[in-house]
Amino acid sequence: MCAMADAITRTPALGGTSYTSSFEHLTPGQRAWRRFRAHLPALVSLAFLFVIVTTVLIWPWIAPYRWDALSDQQFAPPSASHWFGTDVHGRDVFTRVFYGARISLLVGLVGAAVALVIGVIWGALAGYVGGRTDGLMMRFVDVLYSLPSIIFVIVLITTLDQWARGWLASLFGPKLARSTPILFLFVGLGAVSWLTMARIVRGQVLSLKNRSFVEATRALGAGHIRVLFRHIIPNTYGVIITYLTLTIPAIILYESFLSYLGLGIQPPDASWGTLIAEGAQQLNPIRIYWWLIVFPASMLVLTLLALNFVGDGLRDAFDPKGQDRR
């Protein structure tokens, strides 16, 4: 009877093989990876981002043209020698698109890192301490939420730009002073992007701080800092990673918009926003140099879509209620 019951248990379910027992023995990370692989758009987007990042990193060493190299081939259309054509100064647009990708992606990553650090610490402390402290900290977040974030960054850049340039030039020289716009983008965009992260982490901490494993850790003599940073916050990594992936494209879009307005990256440096702005300046009723705006805008849109698809896939992968359907 035992052998028969064991045979019945091992028999595949009607209509397909049951993976329930194998799924139960997987680690949480393996379960998340299996759910992520089932999300085809996220998997394709991850491969696309890998190709983009790899190309961005190696292109300066294999590019046939420098990103700032001038030539007499102004407004040359896409060809075998210039895949994305050339701009008003004869510079290779393909090289400039991938050079601009380095800056746009760097701003997105650093800004998201700033939002990660501030948001996680603020939300975790508010949720763990609770009471009046929690109320005051979250009311401060609500006040910042009421302010238009992009207007705040514009005001920050326009009012402090000259002062910051002079201060950096006096301390570190004029070379670093040229990096003032990108430093403002790092700080400004990260400083306005942590609010939602703080709310999400606070909600997760509130749901975890009274769980039995936390009470057991306290009973063993662990202090508040150890409980919070060693036992509670690690259990929110899934949600944090998911929202962090969705924060990067938002910051890249902010940077492109500010650079398009002339408040971000300044020529001769390039980002996707400045390249789109340069292409828009060449639009006229007589002739449209379409490649100057189509290729940078396409790269921006495809990258933002890929990052959002990856974020959706991670959200499904780390969802504790998700079911493995493979």
C-alpha positions in Angstrom: 0.0 0.0 0.0 2.8 2.4 0.8 4.5 1.6 -2.5 1.3 2.1 -4.4 0.6 5.4 -2.6 4.2 6.5 -3.3 3.7 5.6 -7.0 0.4 7.6 -7.2 2.2 10.5 -5.6 4.9 10.4 -8.1 2.5 10.1 -11.1 2.4 13.3 -13.2 -0.9 15.2 -13.0 -3.3 14.8 -15.9 -2.5 17.3 -18.6 1.1 17.9 -17.6 3.9 17.3 -15.1 3.5 18.6 -11.6 6.4 20.7 -10.3 4.9 21.4 -6.9 7.4 19.2 -4.9 10.4 20.6 -6.8 9.2 24.1 -6.4 8.8 23.6 -2.6 12.5 22.7 -2.3 13.7 25.9 -4.1 15.2 28.8 -2.2 13.3 32.1 -2.3 15.9 33.5 -4.7 15.4 30.5 -7.0 11.6 30.9 -6.9 12.0 34.5 -7.8 14.2 33.7 -10.7 11.8 31.1 -12.0 8.9 33.6 -11.8 11.1 36.2 -13.5 12.0 33.9 -16.4 8.3 33.3 -16.9 7.9 37.1 -17.6 9.0 37.1 -21.3 9.0 41.0 -21.8 11.1 41.4 -18.7 13.6 38.8 -19.8 13.9 40.3 -23.3 14.3 43.8 -21.7 17.0 42.5 -19.4 18.9 41.2 -22.5 18.4 44.5 -24.3 19.8 46.5 -21.3 22.8 44.1 -21.1 23.6 44.8 -24.7 23.2 48.6 -24.2 25.3 48.7 -21.1 28.0 46.5 -22.6 28.1 48.6 -25.8 28.3 51.8 -23.7 31.2 50.5 -21.7 33.3 49.2 -24.6 32.4 51.7 -27.4 35.0 54.3 -26.4 37.7 51.8 -27.1 36.3 50.5 -30.4 34.6 53.6 -31.9 36.0 54.8 -35.2 35.3 58.4 -34.2 35.6 60.4 -31.0 32.4 61.7 -29.6 33.6 65.4 -30.1 35.5 64.9 -33.3 34.6 67.6 -35.9 34.5 67.0 -39.7 33.3 68.7 -42.9 30.5 66.1 -43.4 27.7 68.2 -41.8 24.2 66.7 -41.8 25.3 63.5 -43.6 22.4 61.0 -43.6 22.8 57.5 -42.1 25.3 55.5 -44.2 27.8 52.7 -43.8 30.4 55.1 -42.5 28.0 56.9 -40.2 25.3 54.6 -39.0 23.2 57.3 -37.4 24.4 60.1 -39.7 26.2 63.3 -38.6 25.1 66.5 -36.9 25.6 70.2 -37.6 29.3 70.0 -36.8 29.9 66.8 -38.7 30.1 64.7 -35.5 29.1 61.0 -35.6 25.7 60.7 -34.1 26.0 57.0 -33.3 29.1 57.7 -31.2 27.4 60.7 -29.5 24.3 58.6 -28.7 26.3 56.0 -26.8 28.4 58.7 -25.2 25.2 60.4 -24.1 24.0 57.1 -22.8 26.9 56.9 -20.4 25.8 60.2 -18.8 22.1 59.5 -18.8 22.5 56.1 -17.3 25.0 57.4 -14.7 22.6 60.1 -13.6 19.8 57.5 -13.3 21.9 55.1 -11.3 23.4 57.7 -9.0 20.1 59.5 -8.5 18.4 56.2 -7.7 21.2 55.3 -5.2 20.7 58.6 -3.4 16.9 58.0 -3.3 17.6 54.4 -2.1 19.8 55.5 0.9 17.6 58.3 2.0 14.3 56.6 1.4 15.2 53.3 3.1 16.7 54.9 6.2 13.9 57.4 6.6 11.1 54.9 6.0 12.7 52.2 8.1 13.2 54.5 11.1 9.7 56.0 10.9 8.1 52.6 10.7 10.2 51.0 13.4 10.0 53.8 16.0 6.3 54.6 15.4 4.2 56.9 17.5 4.7 60.6 17.3 8.1 60.3 15.7 6.5 58.4 12.8 3.8 60.9 12.4 6.2 63.9 12.3 8.5 62.2 9.8 5.7 61.2 7.5 4.1 64.6 7.6 7.4 66.0 6.4 7.2 63.6 3.5 3.7 64.7 2.8 4.8 68.3 2.7 7.5 67.5 0.2 5.0 65.5 -1.8 2.9 68.6 -2.2 5.7 70.4 -3.9 6.2 69.9 -7.7 9.4 68.0 -7.7 10.7 69.0 -11.2 10.0 72.7 -10.3 12.0 72.2 -7.1 15.0 70.9 -9.1 14.8 73.7 -11.6 14.8 76.3 -8.9 17.7 74.6 -7.2 19.8 74.6 -10.3 19.0 78.1 -11.4 19.5 79.7 -8.0 22.6 77.9 -6.8 24.4 77.1 -10.1 26.7 80.2 -10.1 27.5 80.0 -6.4 28.3 76.3 -6.7 30.6 76.8 -9.8 32.6 79.5 -7.9 32.9 77.4 -4.8 34.0 74.3 -6.7 36.4 76.4 -8.8 38.0 77.9 -5.7 38.5 74.5 -4.0 39.2 72.1 -6.8 39.9 74.1 -9.9 37.9 75.1 -13.1 37.8 71.5 -14.4 35.6 70.2 -11.7 33.5 73.4 -11.8 32.4 72.3 -15.3 30.8 69.2 -13.6 28.4 71.4 -11.6 25.3 70.6 -13.7 25.7 66.9 -13.4 26.4 67.1 -9.6 23.1 69.1 -9.3 21.3 66.4 -11.2 22.8 63.7 -8.9 21.7 65.5 -5.7 18.6 67.3 -6.9 16.9 64.3 -8.7 17.9 61.9 -5.9 16.6 64.3 -3.2 13.1 64.4 -4.8 12.9 60.7 -5.7 13.1 59.1 -2.2 9.6 60.0 -1.0 7.8 57.0 -2.4 10.6 54.7 -1.4 10.3 56.0 2.2 6.5 55.3 2.2 6.9 51.8 0.8 9.7 50.8 3.2 7.7 52.2 6.1 4.7 50.1 5.2 6.8 47.0 5.0 8.5 47.7 8.3 5.2 48.3 10.0 4.0 44.9 8.8 7.2 43.1 9.9 8.2 44.6 13.2 5.7 42.6 15.3 6.3 39.3 13.6 7.4 36.3 15.7 10.9 36.1 14.3 11.5 39.8 15.3 10.1 39.1 18.8 12.4 36.1 19.1 15.4 38.2 18.1 14.6 40.8 20.7 14.2 38.0 23.3 17.7 36.8 22.5 19.0 40.3 23.4 19.5 41.9 20.0 19.5 45.7 20.1 17.2 47.9 18.0 19.8 48.7 15.3 20.6 45.0 14.8 16.9 44.0 14.7 16.2 46.8 12.2 19.2 46.4 9.8 19.9 42.7 10.2 16.4 41.2 10.4 13.7 43.6 9.2 15.2 45.5 6.3 16.7 42.4 4.6 13.1 41.1 4.4 12.1 44.1 2.3 14.8 43.7 -0.3 12.4 42.4 -2.9 10.1 45.5 -2.7 13.2 47.8 -2.5 14.8 46.3 -5.6 11.5 46.4 -7.6 10.9 50.1 -6.8 14.5 51.0 -7.4 14.3 49.5 -10.9 11.3 51.7 -11.5 13.0 54.8 -10.1 15.9 54.7 -12.5 13.8 55.4 -15.7 12.0 58.2 -13.9 15.3 59.9 -13.1 16.6 59.4 -16.6 13.5 61.0 -18.0 13.8 64.0 -15.6 17.4 64.4 -16.6 16.5 64.3 -20.3 13.8 66.9 -19.8 16.1 69.2 -17.8 18.9 68.8 -20.4 16.4 69.5 -23.2 15.5 72.8 -21.4 19.2 73.7 -21.2 19.4 73.2 -17.4 21.1 69.9 -17.2 24.1 68.6 -19.2 25.8 71.5 -21.1 27.5 71.3 -24.5 30.0 70.1 -25.6 29.0 67.2 -23.3 26.1 65.1 -24.4 23.2 63.2 -22.9 20.1 61.9 -24.6 18.2 65.1 -23.6 20.8 67.4 -25.1 21.0 65.3 -28.3 17.2 65.5 -28.7 17.4 69.3 -28.1 20.1 69.7 -30.7 18.0 67.7 -33.2 14.9 69.7 -32.4 16.8 72.9 -33.2 17.5 71.7 -36.7 13.8 71.1 -37.6 12.7 73.6 -40.2 10.1 73.8 -43.0 12.8 73.5 -45.7 14.5 70.3 -44.7 14.2 68.0 -41.7 17.3 66.2 -40.5 15.2 63.4 -39.0 18.1 61.2 -37.8 19.2 63.9 -35.3 16.1 63.4 -33.3 14.8 59.9 -34.2 17.8 57.9 -33.0 18.4 59.6 -29.7 14.7 59.7 -28.9 14.4 56.0 -29.9 17.2 55.0 -27.6 15.7 56.9 -24.7 12.2 55.4 -25.2 13.5 51.8 -25.7 15.7 52.1 -22.6 12.8 53.5 -20.5 10.5 50.8 -21.7 13.1 48.1 -21.0 13.7 49.4 -17.4 9.9 49.5 -16.7 9.4 45.9 -18.1 12.3 44.7 -15.9 10.7 46.4 -12.9 7.3 44.7 -13.7 9.1 41.4 -13.9 10.9 41.9 -10.6 7.6 42.9 -9.0 6.0 39.7 -10.1 9.1 37.7 -9.1 9.3 39.0 -5.6 5.6 39.0 -4.9 5.2 36.7 -1.9 1.7 35.7 -3.2 3.0 34.8 -6.6 2.4 31.2 -7.8 4.9 29.3 -9.9 3.1 28.4 -13.1 5.9 26.8 -14.9 
